[in-house]
Amino acid sequence: MLTFRLDKTDSKTNARAATITTDHGQIQTPIFMPVGTLGSVKGVHLHELLDDIKAQIILGNTYHLYLRPGLEVINKAGGLHKFNGFNRPMLTDSGGFQVFSLSGIRKIKPEGVEFRSHIDGSKHFFSPERVMDIERTIGADIMMAFDECPPGTSDYQYAKKSLAITEDWLDRCLKRFHETTPLYGYHQSLFPIVQGCTYKDLRIKAAENVASKEAEGNAIGGLAVGEPTDIMYEMIEVVNAVLPKDKPRYLMGVGTPQNLLEAIERGVDMFDCVMPTRNGRNALLFTKHGTINMKNKKWEMDFSPIDIEGTSYVDSQYTKAYLHHLFKAQELLAMQIASIHNLAFYLQLVKEAREHILAGDFSIWKSKMIDELSVRL
């Protein structure tokens, strides 16, 4: 079984430090999960992921892994852990967000979703039952329930109808999950997802329904999809007031360093987002003192390390001037260095958040960090 030990809750906020234990190891929260969509974190070697970035858990994408390399390859390898060599905990999303982003080439039905591959146009069908079988084959420690993710700007009637589908699919996911067993000899957990768009009553209803399932952990989905930031924070507060305190809470697909700290303050334990690597590939670095656009000419003659604090090995080995040169020359190494730096920074940020929760001064530290993170250098 997945276990969750609450180590300390901040006295002035809802921030908490905890320890999650899986068959592939422990996860100390708050935690950020690098996104390994196709079984790899873009531009990052395994040894860098483990030793320099210090990733405790990564995320894989059900939709993309289902399409390629495909279930036969993953099953033959003995699951995703053995296929990609990552021997620490892994989580798979359900593919729901990816399927529903394929507007125009998918059809939503009560039974599931019919969609066409973005690769070759071939037709496929995801039902809650099928997704559970796929996630069993991939073999992540934590599986996500199949859901519909409505846009943040959805009207009330659409959001209500969408939530009804998600709740029906959750029941079917749970039934199929309990009818099946892990394929590779270790435990898998299933996390339900709270939807409900930006409507307080729908979010409360969804959170109450999810809490009633008594799953080993729970997730908050459908945020950072177009709604204002203050509304996102409000929805997190509404949901976390309902979700059980003795289970991990995972905020899906969020976000900026500031988003992470605000959500931690509101009681979130787990995060994932493509922002560190995507922004890194586009020359944007995150640091404790603000963001840096490495393409700006001001870094051309700056021979100081990328980050004075030394978030990872790349920060001491390479200078801003050198990284600026690599981006201007469109060298692939530039994207790799920036991706490693940003991921290491995110992991260091949540580690420091944990340390300050344990020390009892999280709110003071968080206020200072929010101001510094917002600076454009």
BELMOFEN-V6040 format. One record per residue. N is the residue number from 0. D_FIRST is the distance of its C-alpha to the first C-alpha in whole Angstrom. Layout:
N&D_FIRST / N&D_FIRST
//
This chain:
0&0 / 1&4 / 2&6 / 3&10 / 4&13 / 5&16 / 6&19 / 7&22 / 8&23 / 9&27 / 10&30 / 11&32 / 12&29 / 13&26 / 14&25 / 15&22 / 16&20 / 17&16 / 18&14 / 19&11 / 20&8 / 21&7 / 22&8 / 23&11 / 24&12 / 25&12 / 26&14 / 27&17 / 28&18 / 29&20 / 30&20 / 31&22 / 32&21 / 33&23 / 34&24 / 35&24 / 36&25 / 37&26 / 38&24 / 39&26 / 40&27 / 41&31 / 42&33 / 43&31 / 44&30 / 45&27 / 46&28 / 47&29 / 48&26 / 49&24 / 50&27 / 51&29 / 52&27 / 53&24 / 54&22 / 55&18 / 56&17 / 57&19 / 58&19 / 59&21 / 60&23 / 61&22 / 62&26 / 63&27 / 64&25 / 65&26 / 66&30 / 67&30 / 68&29 / 69&28 / 70&25 / 71&27 / 72&27 / 73&23 / 74&22 / 75&25 / 76&24 / 77&21 / 78&19 / 79&20 / 80&18 / 81&21 / 82&23 / 83&24 / 84&23 / 85&20 / 86&18 / 87&16 / 88&13 / 89&15 / 90&15 / 91&17 / 92&19 / 93&20 / 94&24 / 95&25 / 96&27 / 97&29 / 98&30 / 99&31 / 100&33 / 101&35 / 102&37 / 103&40 / 104&39 / 105&36 / 106&36 / 107&34 / 108&34 / 109&32 / 110&30 / 111&29 / 112&31 / 113&34 / 114&34 / 115&36 / 116&35 / 117&36 / 118&37 / 119&39 / 120&39 / 121&38 / 122&36 / 123&33 / 124&31 / 125&27 / 126&26 / 127&23 / 128&22 / 129&23 / 130&21 / 131&18 / 132&19 / 133&21 / 134&17 / 135&16 / 136&19 / 137&18 / 138&15 / 139&14 / 140&10 / 141&11 / 142&13 / 143&16 / 144&18 / 145&21 / 146&24 / 147&27 / 148&28 / 149&32 / 150&34 / 151&34 / 152&38 / 153&37 / 154&39 / 155&38 / 156&38 / 157&37 / 158&34 / 159&33 / 160&34 / 161&31 / 162&29 / 163&29 / 164&29 / 165&25 / 166&24 / 167&25 / 168&23 / 169&20 / 170&21 / 171&21 / 172&18 / 173&16 / 174&18 / 175&18 / 176&14 / 177&14 / 178&17 / 179&15 / 180&13 / 181&12 / 182&15 / 183&15 / 184&12 / 185&9 / 186&6 / 187&8 / 188&8 / 189&11 / 190&13 / 191&16 / 192&19 / 193&22 / 194&26 / 195&29 / 196&31 / 197&33 / 198&34 / 199&32 / 200&32 / 201&31 / 202&28 / 203&28 / 204&27 / 205&25 / 206&23 / 207&23 / 208&22 / 209&19 / 210&18 / 211&19 / 212&16 / 213&13 / 214&11 / 215&8 / 216&11 / 217&15 / 218&18 / 219&22 / 220&24 / 221&27 / 222&29 / 223&31 / 224&32 / 225&36 / 226&36 / 227&37 / 228&35 / 229&36 / 230&35 / 231&31 / 232&31 / 233&32 / 234&29 / 235&27 / 236&28 / 237&28 / 238&25 / 239&23 / 240&25 / 241&23 / 242&20 / 243&17 / 244&18 / 245&14 / 246&12 / 247&13 / 248&17 / 249&18 / 250&21 / 251&22 / 252&25 / 253&27 / 254&29 / 255&32 / 256&31 / 257&33 / 258&30 / 259&27 / 260&29 / 261&30 / 262&26 / 263&25 / 264&28 / 265&26 / 266&23 / 267&21 / 268&18 / 269&18 / 270&21 / 271&23 / 272&26 / 273&29 / 274&31 / 275&31 / 276&32 / 277&34 / 278&36 / 279&36 / 280&38 / 281&40 / 282&41 / 283&40 / 284&38 / 285&36 / 286&37 / 287&37 / 288&40 / 289&40 / 290&40 / 291&43 / 292&44 / 293&45 / 294&48 / 295&50 / 296&53 / 297&53 / 298&50 / 299&53 / 300&54 / 301&51 / 302&50 / 303&48 / 304&44 / 305&42 / 306&40 / 307&41 / 308&38 / 309&37 / 310&34 / 311&33 / 312&36 / 313&37 / 314&39 / 315&41 / 316&42 / 317&43 / 318&46 / 319&46 / 320&49 / 321&48 / 322&45 / 323&47 / 324&50 / 325&47 / 326&46 / 327&50 / 328&50 / 329&47 / 330&45 / 331&42 / 332&41 / 333&42 / 334&39 / 335&36 / 336&37 / 337&37 / 338&34 / 339&32 / 340&34 / 341&32 / 342&29 / 343&29 / 344&31 / 345&28 / 346&26 / 347&28 / 348&29 / 349&25 / 350&25 / 351&28 / 352&27 / 353&24 / 354&27 / 355&29 / 356&26 / 357&26 / 358&29 / 359&30 / 360&33 / 361&31 / 362&33 / 363&36 / 364&35 / 365&33 / 366&37 / 367&38 / 368&36 / 369&36 / 370&40 / 371&40 / 372&38 / 373&40 / 374&43 / 375&44 / 376&46
//
